[in-house]
Amino acid sequence: MSTTDQPVPAQPGTPATLPTDALGFAVPSTVPTHWYNLNADLPEPVPPHLHPGTHEPLVPDDLAPLFPMALIAQEVSTERYIEIPAAVREIYSLWRPSPLIRAHRLERVLGTGARIYYKYEGVSPVGSHKPNTAVAQVYYNAIEGITRLTTETGAGQWGASLSMACSMLGLTCEVWQVRASYDSKPYRRYQMETYGSVCHPSPSDLTASGRAMLAADPDTTGSLGMAISEAVEVAAGDPKAHYSLGSVLNHVMLHQSVIGQEVLVQLAEAGERQADIAFGCAGGGSNLAGLTFPLIGQNLREGTTTRVVACEPAACPSITQGEYRYDFGDVAGLTPLLKMHTLGKDFVPPAIHAGGLRYHGMAPMVSHAVNLGLMSAVAIEQDDAFAAGVVFARAEGVVPAPESTHAVAAALDYARTAADGEVIVIGLSGNGVLDLPAYAAYV
């Protein structure tokens, strides 16, 4: 902003404009107006979250110390569509709708007769899908009077997204980043700090849970479960702070549904009746759910037959090798118990794992969908993921985020033997411009 573009002070008697107020400009009609909730169409309800102490189903008051009431209501909602606030839609319009791109050159490289499309979320300001929920979460916290948010992050795209949303909507943000990523991906931390946030390596000596983890293993490379414990602990101790989670919970899946809703419209505009198969990378589940839940909902309501494949890293294979049971979302046991596919809350992925898909569990809604047979899962080796990322980049020009390469790898493997005319959709959850050191061993 130049010195001549400073905000004009409100006149006496005129209410000051708040960062959460809608600016009132026309938002393109192509920006979704509602979030889609798969809970409305599931044949069986998702098992409830349980209180960590009593093991009884949670009630809203149990979550009130950490989340605003609007998000708590969304967490348990079974409404099919929930209206997106005007101020959130205005910010969405900076990058939504994101493009659905026909990968003609990739098709030629593979020699496939299938039609490959990729839904590219890398056009958001931070380069990933994460702002779809970050903006919504910060908005609802801000209108409830919360002034500070704490969170965890793995590769850093979530931390950057929440930092951006907080800077736009007038909150401060404190982030605990998995130490392995904090050390190997400094550009994400710089991005967070540019937005005005503070980022700590986790585990840290700033919290009781962090100090206990360091005492148990001073050389630990960290995990999302550890970082969550620290962020939750700090938020619980500050009445003006809340905790914000970038994946796993139902309301996060809801906010990300803008991705798949756009895909349905864009496929129809491209003359396609449906996607035959969709591939999304899976860590905590938000990108996968955002891409595929609207497609699964169409299957359930209209009888379409889109297959959905969750593509997780072999280094952290919660769906393909984990147990489907109740588990804590964090190492210290501060979070509710969630019914999910889990490797156990103490699982620490190898430090060499370069992707951000590092969570020990999978979103309850995604886990439930797998359990109902509504989607399948594959585990992708890191070498195969990055090799596919290089093929994609050299064909299409976009360097995929390390997370996205897992979906790309599974899709490329499928496309090589796909029938002519099959429609393949890849969720490209973000770009890898700030993750290029992870590609170093593969180029």
C-alpha positions in Angstrom: 0.0 0.0 0.0 1.5 3.4 -0.9 1.4 6.4 1.4 -1.4 7.8 -0.7 -3.6 4.7 -0.2 -3.9 4.7 3.5 -7.4 3.8 4.9 -9.6 6.8 5.6 -10.5 7.1 9.3 -14.1 6.5 10.1 -16.1 9.7 10.7 -17.7 10.4 14.1 -20.8 8.3 14.5 -19.8 5.9 11.7 -18.9 2.3 12.7 -15.3 1.4 12.0 -14.8 -1.2 9.4 -13.6 -4.5 10.8 -11.3 -6.9 9.0 -14.1 -9.5 9.0 -16.6 -7.2 7.3 -17.5 -8.0 3.7 -16.2 -5.3 1.4 -19.3 -5.5 -0.8 -17.7 -6.0 -4.2 -19.2 -8.4 -6.7 -17.9 -11.9 -6.3 -18.0 -14.0 -9.5 -20.9 -16.5 -9.6 -18.3 -19.3 -10.3 -17.1 -19.0 -6.7 -19.0 -21.6 -4.7 -21.7 -20.1 -2.4 -22.1 -23.1 -0.1 -19.9 -25.9 1.4 -21.0 -29.5 0.7 -21.3 -31.9 3.7 -21.0 -35.6 2.8 -22.5 -36.4 6.2 -25.9 -35.7 4.7 -25.5 -38.5 2.1 -23.6 -41.2 4.0 -25.5 -44.5 4.4 -24.2 -44.7 8.0 -23.3 -41.8 10.3 -19.6 -41.1 11.2 -18.8 -42.5 14.7 -18.8 -39.6 17.2 -15.7 -38.1 18.7 -15.2 -39.1 22.3 -14.1 -37.1 25.4 -10.5 -38.0 26.2 -11.3 -38.4 29.9 -14.8 -39.9 30.1 -14.8 -41.7 26.6 -18.3 -40.4 26.2 -19.5 -38.7 23.0 -18.4 -35.1 22.9 -20.9 -32.3 23.6 -20.4 -28.7 22.3 -19.1 -27.4 25.6 -16.3 -29.9 25.5 -14.9 -28.2 22.4 -15.6 -24.6 23.4 -12.2 -23.9 25.0 -10.5 -24.6 21.6 -13.0 -23.8 18.8 -15.7 -21.2 18.1 -19.3 -22.3 18.3 -19.8 -22.0 14.6 -17.1 -24.5 13.8 -18.4 -26.8 16.6 -21.8 -26.7 15.0 -20.3 -27.5 11.6 -18.3 -30.4 13.1 -21.6 -32.3 14.0 -23.8 -30.9 11.2 -25.7 -33.3 8.9 -27.0 -30.4 6.6 -26.1 -31.1 3.0 -25.1 -27.5 2.2 -23.9 -24.7 4.6 -23.7 -21.1 3.3 -20.3 -19.6 2.9 -20.1 -16.1 4.6 -19.7 -13.2 2.2 -16.4 -12.1 3.6 -15.0 -15.6 3.1 -16.3 -15.8 -0.5 -14.6 -12.4 -1.2 -11.2 -13.8 -0.1 -11.9 -17.1 -1.9 -12.4 -15.1 -5.1 -8.6 -14.3 -5.1 -8.0 -17.8 -6.4 -11.4 -19.6 -6.7 -12.5 -21.3 -8.8 -9.1 -23.0 -9.3 -8.5 -24.4 -12.8 -9.3 -27.9 -13.9 -6.7 -28.4 -16.7 -6.6 -31.1 -19.4 -3.1 -32.6 -19.3 -2.7 -33.1 -23.1 1.1 -33.2 -23.0 1.2 -35.6 -20.1 -1.2 -37.9 -22.1 1.1 -37.8 -25.0 4.2 -38.6 -22.9 2.4 -41.6 -21.4 0.9 -42.8 -24.7 -2.5 -43.1 -23.1 -5.9 -42.9 -24.7 -7.4 -41.8 -21.4 -8.3 -38.1 -20.8 -6.4 -36.8 -17.8 -7.4 -33.7 -15.9 -5.7 -32.1 -12.9 -7.4 -29.8 -10.4 -4.7 -27.2 -9.6 -4.9 -25.7 -6.1 -1.4 -24.2 -6.4 -2.9 -21.0 -7.7 -3.8 -19.9 -4.1 -1.6 -17.1 -2.6 0.3 -19.7 -0.5 0.4 -22.3 -3.3 -1.8 -25.0 -1.8 -5.4 -26.0 -1.0 -5.0 -25.1 2.7 -6.4 -21.5 2.6 -9.9 -23.0 1.8 -10.3 -23.8 5.4 -7.8 -21.4 6.9 -9.8 -18.4 5.8 -13.1 -19.9 7.1 -11.6 -20.9 10.5 -10.0 -17.5 11.1 -13.2 -15.7 10.1 -15.4 -17.7 12.6 -12.8 -17.2 15.4 -12.5 -13.5 14.7 -16.3 -12.8 14.9 -16.3 -14.6 18.2 -13.7 -12.2 19.6 -10.7 -14.5 19.5 -7.5 -12.5 18.9 -4.9 -15.3 18.7 -4.7 -18.7 17.0 -2.2 -21.6 17.6 -1.6 -24.5 15.3 0.8 -27.1 14.1 2.2 -27.7 10.7 4.3 -30.3 8.9 5.7 -29.2 5.6 4.5 -25.7 6.3 1.7 -25.1 3.8 -0.9 -25.2 6.6 1.1 -22.9 8.8 1.6 -20.5 5.9 -2.1 -20.6 5.1 -3.3 -19.9 8.6 -0.7 -17.1 8.9 -2.0 -15.5 5.7 -5.6 -15.8 6.8 -4.8 -14.3 10.2 -3.0 -11.4 8.6 -6.0 -10.6 6.4 -8.6 -10.9 9.2 -6.7 -9.2 12.0 -5.6 -12.1 14.3 -2.1 -13.2 15.5 -0.8 -16.7 14.8 1.7 -18.9 16.5 2.8 -22.1 14.7 4.7 -25.2 15.9 6.3 -26.9 13.0 7.6 -30.5 12.9 11.3 -30.2 13.5 12.4 -32.2 10.5 10.5 -29.9 8.2 11.5 -26.7 10.2 15.1 -27.6 9.5 14.8 -28.8 5.9 12.2 -26.2 4.6 13.1 -22.8 5.9 11.2 -21.0 3.2 7.9 -22.0 4.6 8.9 -20.5 7.9 10.0 -17.3 6.1 6.6 -17.2 4.5 4.8 -17.5 7.8 7.0 -14.7 9.3 6.3 -12.5 6.3 2.6 -12.8 7.2 3.4 -11.7 10.7 3.3 -15.1 12.5 5.8 -16.8 14.9 7.0 -20.3 14.0 8.7 -22.7 16.5 10.4 -26.0 15.8 8.5 -28.9 17.6 9.0 -30.3 20.1 10.1 -27.2 21.8 11.0 -26.2 25.4 8.2 -23.7 25.4 5.5 -26.1 26.6 5.3 -28.8 29.2 4.4 -31.4 26.6 7.3 -30.4 24.4 9.8 -30.5 27.3 8.5 -34.0 28.2 9.0 -35.2 24.6 12.5 -33.8 24.5 13.4 -35.4 27.8 12.2 -38.7 26.4 14.2 -38.3 23.1 16.4 -35.2 22.8 17.2 -36.0 19.2 13.6 -36.6 18.0 12.8 -35.2 14.6 9.2 -34.5 15.7 5.8 -35.4 14.4 2.5 -33.7 13.8 1.1 -35.4 16.9 3.8 -33.7 19.0 3.3 -30.3 17.4 -0.5 -30.6 18.0 0.1 -31.3 21.7 2.1 -28.1 22.0 -0.3 -25.9 20.1 -3.3 -27.2 22.0 -1.6 -26.7 25.3 -0.8 -23.1 24.6 -4.3 -22.3 23.3 -6.0 -24.0 26.3 -4.0 -21.7 28.6 -5.1 -18.4 27.0 -8.8 -17.3 27.1 -8.3 -15.1 24.0 -6.7 -17.9 22.0 -8.1 -20.8 20.1 -6.5 -23.8 18.4 -6.9 -24.3 14.7 -6.4 -27.6 12.8 -5.7 -27.8 9.1 -7.0 -31.3 8.5 -8.7 -34.3 10.1 -11.8 -32.7 11.6 -15.2 -32.7 9.9 -15.4 -29.0 9.6 -12.1 -28.9 7.7 -13.4 -31.6 5.3 -16.5 -29.4 4.8 -14.6 -26.2 3.9 -12.4 -28.1 1.4 -15.5 -29.3 -0.5 -15.2 -26.2 -2.7 -12.6 -28.1 -4.7 -14.8 -31.1 -5.7 -17.9 -29.0 -6.3 -15.9 -27.0 -8.8 -14.6 -30.2 -10.4 -18.2 -31.4 -11.0 -19.1 -28.1 -12.8 -15.8 -28.0 -14.7 -16.0 -31.6 -15.9 -19.5 -30.9 -17.2 -18.3 -27.8 -19.0 -15.6 -29.9 -20.6 -18.2 -32.3 -21.9 -17.5 -35.1 -19.5 -20.4 -37.1 -17.9 -18.3 -38.0 -14.9 -14.8 -38.8 -13.7 -14.2 -42.5 -14.0 -11.5 -42.4 -11.3 -10.0 -39.7 -9.1 -6.7 -39.7 -7.3 -5.9 -37.5 -4.3 -3.0 -37.5 -1.9 -3.8 -38.4 1.7 -2.1 -37.3 4.9 -4.7 -36.1 7.3 -7.4 -36.2 4.6 -8.4 -32.6 3.8 -7.2 -32.4 0.2 -8.5 -35.9 -0.5 -11.9 -35.1 1.0 -12.2 -31.7 -0.7 -11.6 -33.2 -4.1 -13.6 -36.4 -3.7 -16.4 -36.0 -1.2 -18.6 -34.1 -3.7 -17.9 -36.8 -6.3 -18.8 -39.5 -3.7 -22.0 -37.6 -2.9 -22.9 -37.6 -6.6 -22.3 -41.3 -6.6 -24.7 -41.8 -3.7 -27.4 -39.5 -4.9 -27.3 -39.9 -8.6 -25.8 -43.3 -9.3 -22.6 -42.2 -10.9 -19.7 -44.6 -10.6 -16.6 -42.5 -10.0 -13.9 -44.5 -8.2 -11.8 -42.7 -5.6 -8.3 -43.6 -4.6 -6.5 -42.2 -1.6 -2.8 -42.0 -2.2 -0.7 -42.1 1.0 3.0 -42.3 1.5 4.5 -45.7 2.3 6.5 -43.9 5.1 3.2 -43.0 6.9 0.5 -45.5 5.7 -2.3 -45.0 8.1 -5.1 -46.4 5.8 -3.3 -49.3 4.2 -1.4 -50.4 7.4 -3.1 -48.7 10.3 -5.9 -50.0 12.5 -9.4 -48.6 12.3 -10.1 -47.7 15.9 -10.4 -44.8 18.4 -7.1 -43.0 19.0 -5.9 -39.6 20.2 -5.1 -37.0 17.6 -1.9 -36.0 19.5 1.0 -37.6 21.4 0.1 -36.1 24.8 -3.5 -37.3 24.7 -5.0 -33.8 25.0 -7.3 -34.1 22.0 -10.6 -35.9 21.7 -10.6 -39.6 20.7 -11.3 -40.0 17.0 -12.5 -43.1 15.2 -9.9 -43.3 12.4 -7.3 -45.4 10.7 -4.2 -44.9 12.8 -0.6 -46.0 13.2 -0.8 -45.1 16.8 -0.3 -41.6 18.4 3.3 -42.2 19.1 4.2 -43.0 15.5 7.1 -40.9 14.1 7.7 -41.0 10.4 11.2 -41.3 9.1 13.0 -38.0 9.0 14.0 -38.7 5.4 10.4 -38.6 4.4 10.2 -35.4 2.3 6.4 -35.0 1.9 4.0 -33.2 4.3 1.8 -36.3 4.7 3.2 -37.1 8.1 0.2 -37.6 10.3 -0.3 -40.8 12.3 -4.0 -41.0 11.7 -6.6 -40.3 8.9 -9.6 -38.0 9.1 -12.6 -39.8 10.7 -14.8 -39.0 7.7 -12.2 -40.3 5.2 -11.7 -43.4 7.4 -15.4 -44.0 7.5 -15.7 -43.7 3.8 -12.9 -46.3 3.3 -14.6 -48.5 5.9 -17.9 -48.3 3.9 -16.2 -49.1 0.7 -16.7 -45.7 -0.9 -13.0 -45.2 -1.6 -9.9 -47.3 -1.7 -6.2 -46.6 -0.8 -2.7 -47.2 -2.1 0.7 -46.5 -0.5 3.3 -44.9 -2.7 7.1 -45.1 -2.1 8.8 -41.8 -2.0 11.1 -42.6 -4.9 8.1 -43.4 -7.1 6.3 -40.2 -6.0 9.2 -37.9 -6.9 9.9 -39.7 -10.2 6.3 -39.1 -11.1 6.5 -35.5 -10.0 9.4 -35.0 -12.4 7.6 -36.6 -15.3 4.6 -34.3 -14.6 6.7 -31.2 -14.3 8.5 -31.8 -17.6 5.3 -32.5 -19.4 2.9 -29.9 -17.9 5.3 -27.2 -16.6 4.0 -27.3 -13.0 6.3 -28.7 -10.3 3.9 -30.6 -8.0 4.1 -30.2 -4.2 5.8 -33.3 -2.7 2.4 -34.3 -1.2 0.7 -34.1 -4.6 3.3 -36.3 -6.3 1.8 -39.3 -4.5 -1.5 -38.8 -6.3 0.4 -38.1 -9.5 2.3 -41.4 -9.2 -0.8 -43.5 -8.7 -2.6 -41.8 -11.6 0.3 -42.2 -14.0 0.6 -45.8 -13.1 -3.1 -46.3 -13.8 -3.1 -44.2 -17.0 -0.5 -46.3 -18.7 -3.0 -49.2 -18.9 -6.3 -47.3 -18.8 -8.9 -47.9 -21.5 -9.3 -45.3 -24.3 -11.7 -42.6 -23.3 -11.4 -43.1 -19.5 -11.6 -39.8 -17.5 -8.9 -39.5 -14.9 -8.8 -36.6 -12.4 -5.8 -35.9 -10.3 -5.9 -33.6 -7.3 -2.8 -31.4 -7.5 -3.0 -30.0 -4.0 -0.3 -27.5 -4.4 2.9 -26.5 -6.1 6.4 -27.4 -5.0 8.2 -24.1 -5.7 9.2 -23.8 -2.0 9.9 -27.5 -1.7 12.5 -27.8 -4.4 15.3 -29.1 -2.1 13.1 -32.3 -1.7 13.5 -32.8 -5.5 17.3 -32.6 -5.4 17.9 -36.3 -5.2 15.5 -37.0 -8.1 16.7 -34.7 -10.9 
